[in-house]
Amino acid sequence: MKVIQGKHKGTILKGFDIDGTRPTMDRVKESLFAMLQNYIIDSTVLDLFAGSGNLGIEALSMGAKECYFVDKNSIACKIIKENLDKVREDGKVIKKDYKDALQTFNNKFDIIFLDPPYHTDYINKSIELIIEKDLVDDKGLIVCESNSVDKIMIPDCYTELKNKTYGEKIVIILQKK
């Protein structure tokens, strides 16, 4: 797993092997960030279910202003910190369950990455909390990654900006109206 674009392009990131996690593959990440490139510069990003921090670090590499990394697993948080040190970036690493983390934020995000374990309904639960707490800035994005389009609700206050399938993986980008 490596950084695909930006100032840290080519940097190999450390991963880990924890049940329920799977990194976004490089070809998927490259396509995803090509779709996001006009939204990244100076953005505030939330990488929920961050795992190794792969998506958030890619956003920082491409010019995001700041990134919050949330994962409840202490090994994942340690790996994120090591990867941030490797690319010499500051990021806010938060070791919390996604629900607890979303409840504590008072700021708004330009981009939120949701890539939870596939066997869960965490995408929809996250979207509900994000809307309830009004955590997305005007015209901001929620990037959902799943193995089933049925696991991703599109609320009335969002529009589906992009929808791409990569083998068994589905990426849907929602934009706040």
Secondary structure, 3 states (H helix, E strand, C coil): CECCCHHHCCCECCCCCCCCCCCCCHHHHHHHHHHHHHHHCCCEEEEECCCCCHHHHHHHHCCCCEEEEEECCHHHHHHHHHHHHHHCCCCEEEECCHHHHHHHCCCCEEEEEECCCCCCCHHHHHHHHHHHHCCEEEEEEEEEEECCHHHCCCCCCEEEEEEEEECCEEEEEEEEC
